[in-house]
């Protein structure tokens, strides 16, 4: 245990009503998470009670050096599992001093789509499956892999149990509990097909909440790996995904299967646009091999894990439910992906042939 741990764990609520707020936002890459903290005079209940703040955008790839100030707008509050007490994490998005969203502010663009009455009335639900790999620090080699070598073939690792099948479970379980404590809608966890590879699921969440909760879940995970002196990777290669499950109110009701097929057809017509926005390095993953579709061709099928979009057996049997877009990569921007699915399936009107 670090000699500093007793100070890190101090409960400031014993001596003051002040709280610490960790402001969190996305950096210039769209998947790099940044944060900094400030002291507030007391507890708050709404993001509207929080002050805006600023940072040096030239250091995050979001502004030029000669005009580098970017303004943080608080958008959502979560409990802070690291400082605990009344302390909070504040999810923010990013604006110019004049009040305009900066080019990398994908949340602002997504909010406009999700605030559209035509979208809101459909009550879009999302469940996002976030895969990631834990790497040995300094050598950047997955946990459980022999240094410079490769593990035994996949098979025993998926949902595996045991010292020779699962590595990093202490990090995974700590992340799971911390997310629930923070108020993140984490649905579950499991070991993946490769040693050192895991998955967590966010949702079901309505609209923009899915992306908000995923960003905070990623933030908590990266803080956990920092504490454990392990490196977190969302790189699409080795094969890692953020499968996005989606449904609307009509899809969940009787006759919903026809609505699902209509939505999938729309997605097929905009396949190239979606692929271009579904994450950096997706060409390394969507090869048509290893239970992935080719990024060049759109396909869908029932229970087909090699398709672009998969429909579950239960959905087919019940005639209603949800479908899974398997194209997003693990490093995808959830605001772009979730809002793009909603925009394509609910707002976009394809031209008649």
LINPENOR-V479338 format. One line per field, one symbol per residue. ss: DSSP state (H for helix, E for strand, C for the rest). phi: phi as a letter, one per 20 degrees, with the letter a starting at -180 (. if undefined). psi: psi as a letter, one per 20 degrees, with the letter a starting at -180 (. if undefined). A space follows every 50 residues. Layout:
ss->???
phi->???
psi->???
This chain:
ss->CCCCHHHHCCCHHHCCCCEEEEEEEECCCCCCEEEEEEEECCCCCCHHHC CCEEEEHHHCCCCCHHHCEEEEEEEEEEECCCCCCCCEEEEEEEECCCCC ECCCCHHHHHHHHHCCHHHHCCCCEEEEEEEEEEEECCCCEECCCCCCCC CCCCCCCCCCCCCCCCCCHHHHHHHHHHHHHHCCCEEEEEECCCCCEEEE EEEEEECCHHHHHHHHHHHHHHHHHHHHCEEEECCCCCCCEEEEEEECHH HHCCCHHHHHHHHHHHHHHCHHHHHHHCCCCHHHCCECCCCCCECCCCCE EECCCCCCEEECHHHHHHCCCCEEECCCECCCCHHHHHHHHHHHHHHCCC CCC
phi->.fgeffefegefffcbefcddeecbeefenceddabdbedfafcdcgfee ffbbbeffedmcaffebefddedfcbdcfefeemlefcddfcccbfgene gfgeefffffffffefgffgfelfdccdeeebcedffmelcggnefgmcc ffgfqeeflfcpfdcccnfffffffgffffffofeeerbafdfcgndcbc ddofcelfgffgffffffgffffffffemceecdffcggcccgdebbdgf fedgnffffffffffffffdgfffgfdepfnfffdedndlmceffececb aemefdefcddfgfffffmaqbcdeeefefefefffffffffffeddfdf fff
psi->pqiihhhhjpniihiqiqrppopprpahiiippqqqqqpqhrqqiqhhiq qrrrrnihijkjqqhimipqppophqpqqoighbcjqrpopqrprrhijp prhjnhggghhhghiphhghhimpqqppooqrppqpqgilpqpippoiaq rqqqgihokqpqhjhppjhhgghggghhgghijpmphrqqqaiqpiprqq ppaqqpcihggghgghggggghhghghilqpppjpioroqrmpopqqrgh hirpjhhhhghgghgghhikggggghjjqpjhhigmijrlkqrpihppqq rpkoijrgpppqghgggijrcrroojhprhjqohgggghhgggghhhpoq qq.
